[in-house]
Structures are given as structure tokens and as C-alpha cells.
Amino acid sequence: MADSTVERLTGLIRETSSSLPADVLAALGAALRREKRGSPASEVLKTILDNCAVAAARGTPLCQDTGSLTFFVDESLRRRVTPEKLKAAVAAATAAGCLRRNTIDAVTGASRDDNCAEGAPAVHYVRPAGGGGRPSVALLMKGGGSENMSRQYSLPDAGLAAGRDLEGVRRCVLDAVQKTQGYGCAPGVLGVCIGGDRAAGYAVAKEQLLRPLDERPGRFEARLLREANSLGIGPMGLGGRTTLLGVKVAARTRVPASFFVTVAYMCWAVRRRSIQF
Amino acid sequence: MKQLVCPFSEKSVRGLAAGDAVAIHGRIYTGRDKFHKYFADGGRLPVDFRNGALYHCGPVVIERGGGYAVVSAGPTTSVRENAYEPAFIEASGVRVIIGKGGMDSATLAAMKKFGCVYIQAVGGGGAAYADSVKRVAGVSLLKEFGAAEAVWHLDVENFRGIVAMDARGRSLFDDVRLASLRRLEEMFRS
């Protein structure tokens, strides 16, 4: 029997998998205009934008690694958008070819035909920041190649001469970008969490990837973006002016003994989208 | 944009330099983890790679009209094949390896010795590369490896990439890594 909530959620997955949000496309277009015509960076960015156009026109996944799915659901929708309905939508989207079979049992190695299992998809019920506005469901699809590039540092870090201050944080973030090179499918977006425990660090850093690229950056974020791009790593690590499209930083309280800096790397295929209910 | 047409001659491959943008036309074969392991274990090559191209790719393929169609065909990470690739280059006579992220110095040395280049395809470019596949001409080792790991025979037109490791021993990845490390150290001093 058709369920309108499941249908809308299935549509959200299809859209997220096949087309990038406008702010990400604009950032990729701006990056292309900064590169010299005929350079490796310019050729890579052209292929990326062509790819986005083909995928959006056909409604097919823009990357074959459709990644892991994380839903952020407004607390007020808890009874309407249940984990069961989200799973039904994931199963339907998988059957329709919008998602690759991407869910592997970590012990047996068996692949799930419908991408549904314990913790897959990941579902977080969140209290929206500002009041007002209609309740929404946001989806983030993140490929494995970029997830492999996320890192966590513990300050102080002697190797980086990084102490327990913002200068130490800066060193961790720039080191992460240099170590990642093009492997996370640059130009990507960084979500950074200063503080928190290890688990909160990764969760909060990943959540920052939902923030739009066209919002006004903080001074520290702008500096990190400028310095990261001056490393010259470029699209897919072949050199160029744009290594990152954005840097989003958040902070959480910590205990005296711990000072973590967590960096979540998102590939250029920033697949995030939300719908309102 | 340099045009590379299969079969690829040693001369045309040796004429390429790291940083060149290329468009590939003609037959390419996919092969990834299981294929390389199979080769290293003494398996017989299912197709003739001489003057040909190997693509590190696990495509999404569907059956259509009694044949196959490629839905998505972006590159997969190449470093996992480092251990196998020098021997494969020597034994197979392959001229072009397409993948993502580059390969190690032993592979670079084999490329120089035997005349082969590494072409970086764009990670995540699955839809655009699927568009450049004009025909699935066949498939090998499908039953043995499964669809994502089989050797697909793809006829492509205008498959775009960048020469990232050339047959003269230069790797763009190494250049960029070194320059970015120097710049990082410079920023840490300031």
C-alpha cells in the first residue's frame, strides 16, 4: 500500500543521489573560473560539472559510490518519520537503482540487498536550532573514499608543534588537508569540531557538512579555507587553486584531560538535501 | 586535448607528459581487486591487453535488450593494486592504466621501462563516464568475480582524463605532494 511519507522520503533519496544543491554547483562553477583553461584542474572541474549535468538530467546516481546515508529528522516529526519508514524508503530507492548495494555485514561480509540493517541508514532526531519554519528531514550521503579521509587529532601534538589553542587547531586542520591530498576526491568540504569527546567530535564535525557553502564564513573559517587552498593540491590532487570548497567549524565543551580536533572530509559530491513537512 | 585511440602505440604513449589532458577512444577493459589477485595467482589473462588499456573500475551495469548497459562507471582507488601492477605491466604489454589517486614508485618505474602511462579519471564522475561508454562489447570472468569486479569490454568515445604518471618517470601526484608539504612547513613557520 502506498504511503505518502515513504514516497516523499524515497523522492528525497533519489534527488540527493542524482543532483547537487545549488550552492555546491555554484562553488564548483566559481572554482572552474579561477583555473587556467586547459590545465589539469580546469579539465577535472569541467568533467565534474558535466557529470553533474548528466546525472541530474537522467536522475541517476552522480557517483557510483552512493555512500552511507545519514538522516537528520526534526524532533517534532519523530512519530511521522519513523526509522521503519526511513528503511522502507531506502529499500524502495535501492530497488529503483538510486542506491548501490552498499551495506556490508562487518562480521560475515554479506551484502544486504535492500541497504537496510541495524544502524543503516543512520537516523538522528534533532531539535532545530532557530524556532519557526516547518519541520524538516535532511539527508547526507557520504562516499566511503571521503569517509576514509576523516581524521582526529589529540592536542598537544608534538609532531605538529600544535598546542591547546586555536593555533594548534589550525595546524591540525592544515595537516589534515595536506595528508589527504586529492584522495578524498578534492575539492571537498571540511567539517571541523574543536573539543568534545571522540564520539561527539566525529558526529559534530560531520553535522557541519550540512551547512550551506554560501553562508558568511567566520574569520577563522575564512582563514583556514584560504590557507588550505594555498597548498595548491587542487581538484583530484593534480594541482590547482581550489583544494577545498568550504570549511565549517564548530566547538563543543571538553574535559581538562582531553582536547580533540576532529576533521570530517566530504568529497566534491556534497550530496545533501532536505524536505519540509 | 590529446586524442588517444586504441590500439595505443608505444611511441604515442611515450610522447605523453604528466599534466596532459587526453580523450580516449576505442576499447578499454575494466579490472580491479579480484582481477589483479587472479593474475598474481597465475590466472590466464582473459583478453589481450597488448597495446591496450586497463581501467580500475567497478561499474554499475544493467541488462538491457539482451545485452548490457553501463549506468555508472567512475574510477576506483588504484593504490590497492600497487603490489600487482609492475608484473602486470610487464606480462600484459598494457599501455594505458586508468584509475584514481595514482600508484607507487615501483609502478612508475615499470611504466618507464615498458612504456605505459597512468591516467587519472575523475572520482565520482560515474555518470559522465557511463555516457562515454558507447557499447558493452563483452564481459569476462563475470561468473567468477561478480558484476562489480568482472572484466568488462567497453567501447568508449571521448573518455576524458589527465596523464598523471608518464612514461618518463614523472608523477604529478609526487610533485603536488612535495610542493604542498613545503608550503605547509612555510605556513607553520610564519
HADDOCK unambig.tbl for C-alpha pairs under 7 A between the chains (distance, minus, plus):
assign (segid A and resid 40 and name CA) (segid B and resid 19 and name CA) 5.97 0.50 0.50
assign (segid A and resid 40 and name CA) (segid B and resid 21 and name CA) 6.52 0.50 0.50
assign (segid A and resid 40 and name CA) (segid B and resid 162 and name CA) 6.31 0.50 0.50
assign (segid A and resid 44 and name CA) (segid B and resid 122 and name CA) 6.32 0.50 0.50
assign (segid A and resid 48 and name CA) (segid B and resid 125 and name CA) 6.14 0.50 0.50
assign (segid A and resid 50 and name CA) (segid B and resid 128 and name CA) 6.44 0.50 0.50
assign (segid A and resid 51 and name CA) (segid B and resid 125 and name CA) 5.60 0.50 0.50
assign (segid A and resid 51 and name CA) (segid B and resid 127 and name CA) 5.48 0.50 0.50
assign (segid A and resid 51 and name CA) (segid B and resid 128 and name CA) 4.38 0.50 0.50
assign (segid A and resid 54 and name CA) (segid B and resid 127 and name CA) 6.20 0.50 0.50
assign (segid A and resid 54 and name CA) (segid B and resid 128 and name CA) 6.28 0.50 0.50
assign (segid A and resid 55 and name CA) (segid B and resid 127 and name CA) 5.58 0.50 0.50
assign (segid A and resid 62 and name CA) (segid B and resid 124 and name CA) 6.76 0.50 0.50
assign (segid A and resid 62 and name CA) (segid B and resid 125 and name CA) 6.80 0.50 0.50
assign (segid A and resid 62 and name CA) (segid B and resid 126 and name CA) 6.10 0.50 0.50
assign (segid A and resid 62 and name CA) (segid B and resid 127 and name CA) 5.48 0.50 0.50
assign (segid A and resid 63 and name CA) (segid B and resid 124 and name CA) 4.39 0.50 0.50
assign (segid A and resid 63 and name CA) (segid B and resid 125 and name CA) 6.01 0.50 0.50
assign (segid A and resid 63 and name CA) (segid B and resid 126 and name CA) 5.01 0.50 0.50
assign (segid A and resid 63 and name CA) (segid B and resid 127 and name CA) 6.78 0.50 0.50
assign (segid A and resid 64 and name CA) (segid B and resid 60 and name CA) 6.99 0.50 0.50
assign (segid A and resid 64 and name CA) (segid B and resid 72 and name CA) 5.68 0.50 0.50
assign (segid A and resid 64 and name CA) (segid B and resid 73 and name CA) 6.98 0.50 0.50
assign (segid A and resid 64 and name CA) (segid B and resid 74 and name CA) 6.73 0.50 0.50
assign (segid A and resid 64 and name CA) (segid B and resid 124 and name CA) 6.89 0.50 0.50
assign (segid A and resid 64 and name CA) (segid B and resid 126 and name CA) 5.72 0.50 0.50
assign (segid A and resid 178 and name CA) (segid B and resid 180 and name CA) 6.46 0.50 0.50
assign (segid A and resid 178 and name CA) (segid B and resid 181 and name CA) 6.74 0.50 0.50
assign (segid A and resid 181 and name CA) (segid B and resid 177 and name CA) 6.89 0.50 0.50
assign (segid A and resid 182 and name CA) (segid B and resid 101 and name CA) 6.99 0.50 0.50
assign (segid A and resid 183 and name CA) (segid B and resid 101 and name CA) 5.94 0.50 0.50
assign (segid A and resid 185 and name CA) (segid B and resid 123 and name CA) 5.83 0.50 0.50
assign (segid A and resid 231 and name CA) (segid B and resid 180 and name CA) 4.76 0.50 0.50
assign (segid A and resid 231 and name CA) (segid B and resid 183 and name CA) 5.96 0.50 0.50
assign (segid A and resid 231 and name CA) (segid B and resid 184 and name CA) 6.77 0.50 0.50
assign (segid A and resid 232 and name CA) (segid B and resid 180 and name CA) 6.22 0.50 0.50
assign (segid A and resid 233 and name CA) (segid B and resid 176 and name CA) 5.93 0.50 0.50
assign (segid A and resid 233 and name CA) (segid B and resid 180 and name CA) 6.50 0.50 0.50
assign (segid A and resid 236 and name CA) (segid B and resid 122 and name CA) 6.90 0.50 0.50
assign (segid A and resid 237 and name CA) (segid B and resid 173 and name CA) 6.56 0.50 0.50
assign (segid A and resid 238 and name CA) (segid B and resid 172 and name CA) 6.19 0.50 0.50
assign (segid A and resid 238 and name CA) (segid B and resid 173 and name CA) 6.23 0.50 0.50
assign (segid A and resid 238 and name CA) (segid B and resid 176 and name CA) 6.65 0.50 0.50
assign (segid A and resid 239 and name CA) (segid B and resid 176 and name CA) 5.91 0.50 0.50
